[in-house]
């Protein structure tokens, strides 16, 4: 059977679509057969996309979206109350835009409680406000004598469908239970239109998308204007993070695809012998990259979406609003998938090009290309590093103006490029330094330098991994190490704070600020009894009264200022934490457990009418009438560490000296075991009923949690890249190893070679990554008004040692153990 | 017109002190339908000659004419096209592509040349059928025996309209029975009009050739015309002391 002349005549000179289809099919088949060899890259991509899918789902759905108030509208106007002009404006909009939805709210305080709800009039079937209202049971009010309430309001007033409820002088029948599905914390009572007599907020929803917004007034917002004011939203942050992650994965993938291409060298040689063009050969490698990216991205999305489905109900209850199954930021997810595929594809282009540089004869013989000479100059890398330094400096300087993200991103991209460019150069430096080292180390360093086209990119990937981990570590250490603006968990899981309306957060409890007024001794006694009951119900073994004064601390120098409550060091409080009065100097005014706090200069206690008189004006020392400069401060480790706990206290000596009047602001409760969710719910309900508020452990991680995780991820990433690279380099030098063995070198020498290669790459990667991270942080901090260079004084020594010493050691040990068997040389490998 | 003609071909590797003459001033012609064997000791330049004849490498000097066209000076893509359409290779270790079935391996050169998958597959099945491998068409290389793999490789080398078959130790990895079967197939292809150039160490297999060319130190030192007994070829080859 021979081909017909028509088929022969129509053959395209480059093979056309049939040829491309054939080589693509082969690449796909090879991936199916040999996916295990690419499992690291596949796993990295899958994890990145899965984490992105769940992460952006959680991050964008956890806080209330700034767009939820819009419903179906494109424009939202808010008025604080009705006036003639407001009414006229709404009427004109109604006429101009065809339809408007007017939502009127009147805030009503729940009797005997600090909480409030809204009396709301809204058209349940309005064209724009419909998504903001849903019926749980019963029906919507249809006349002036009917009302529908949220479950919270129903609980507070002991209402159910059919109840009669008198509020604001009007008796209405409860006909339904409603909710705002976009915000389950939104507590309101829905009445018929026109029934809110004194609204303190009027929201108008409409669609003015066809005209210019400038003519509508400054109180009109659109989703676009909200987005403009919210540049650092979760979506933007996610896209930046996923771009960085894919950049790193791309670097890892370059080494991975090079390994795969080398393993397929003879097959690719045969393809060339069969008449494949350079484009076909490139297509084989690129198609492999594309398929790896696609499979990894799809797998990651499926896993991520499954995790999202599992986690959504939990998130829904904790975020207090209904979250749809498909309520995900799809743009970010699509960007992540596209980036994953693009990263893998572009990572494969370099090995693809390299394959075409190898002659068909060499490829058929399984001879890899001779080591490629790279430019040894460090100048381009240094230029990028300097540019990154100044860009990050610009970001630090502009941080106060709310700008900076662009400079931060550009700075880190520049730093990444610098690291990648400098890595091959550093390998030659390493080679030069090892010329007098023992044979195995000398050979290992020489191989790294010879094969630096590959080992350089691997070193770049290791360095970038360490860089990211170190930036997180240094930034966390700097932020958490700031003893003025104290960060971290508020209290431990066995501690609870119960606040009176006089507490540091005012009547609204945590989340508000400012002291309330005083309280009658009767009411304080009642609250103490209630708080004690809460503590007893929790099984408390420590119940400490907390007193505050009008005094707080201030730092009269640029940068961060003091944050946190300043409780009075009452004898009961000191005794509760095991502090003997005899250990406190008689003239000590401030006692703090914050490390190094006692040594900070330019501190001042401000009190009385300090803020009413204009507050800080830069004068030093501050006026003595309502300020005490350089108070005597003493450190102690006995006070609790939480940011909301009494970690810093003012002594009774200072209270008397400054003539301050302590008031009871709450109680500190401690138990021996962590509280259960049910206990906390019960405590919260009891406290709310008594006009108190509680504060339990927040989800803010500790400094150690963030830093240790970052260290672990950085080390694992670096070791993963190493595992792939070492295999490649040792495979390429298998012939040298055999010669070495033939000349009498022992297994020990071979193991030393691998261990030295792994250790050297890990060490240089760790040093370069750490140096680059400090360069970035110094660049940023030196111009930052908030955190100066001094913020870098908190050095995470243990984590630095883990990365700089333990990681290279682990790499060496694993390399030593893994090299027990001589690797098969490429030339000795059978293709089939 | 010869199917393959090498005119005064030389190949030099390396430069300066590392310069090595792999082959020197080789003249060789292979007619359509003829089988020429190349014999010689290791390092005599047999494989280099084959790769130059197959356009995988360019000679340092001389001309390589394939079907009347001079390969020297052709672009990489033109040479690739020439290989797709005219030249078939058979190697000692088969070099079948893992991941592709036997029939896909055979039809691959046609698909690379732009023939639709359906037509290329039909051609591939036909070639396998002629070599008695129809029932193994859907098997992957690692499911085939050594002899079957080499038969698939031969089918791939002769599929379509290709007229020049180059084989480098095609029976090197096979036992004598399979080795002879392979040579018989190559000979059958030659009877169909294909010109074949076979590099071999095996004098017995070389005796199947129409002509045997002996290489030593990159130079053609002798040519013998069959019919000739293998013993004579062996004694001829043994005159070279460096024979391995």
Interface residues (C-beta under 8 A of the other chain):
Chain A: X1 X2 X3 X7 X8 X10 X11 X12 X13 X14 X15 X16 X17 X18 X19 X21 X22 X23 X25 X26 X29 X30 X32 X33 X266 X267 X269 X270 X271 X272 X273 X274 X275 X276 X277 X278 X280 X359 X360 X361 X364 X830 X831 X832
Chain B: X51 X54 X56 X57 X76 X77 X80 X81 X82 X83 X84 X85 X87 X89 X91 X93 X94 X95 X96 X97 X98 X99 X100 X104 X108 X109 X110 X111 X112 X113 X114 X115 X116 X117 X119 X120 X122 X123 X126 X141 X142 X149 X156 X160 X161
